Amino acid sequence: MESRIKQLREKRGLIQEILAVELGITQQMLSKYERDVTLIKVDILKKIAAYFNVTTDYLLGVSDVKRDLNGQMKMNDVLV
């Protein structure tokens, strides 16, 4: 299975070096995350999810839903 991180990166037309700089990691580490060679750190996972505006579950392949819009609307109602 191709990495969702790689799919999102390529869809935006980014090369690994640019995304790595944006995330504050090395290109080599990003490559390892994309190839599932090493476990991704939670803080980096959260950064990637925020960068691409998707859920961490989507990145991990747990869910096919990129954003939980209903949950977001409920959260907004609570905050207002």
Summary of the structure (lengths in Angstrom):
residues: 80
radius of gyration: 13.7
end to end distance: 40.8
largest distance: 42.9
contacts: 177
relative contact order: 0.13
helix: 64%
strand: 0%
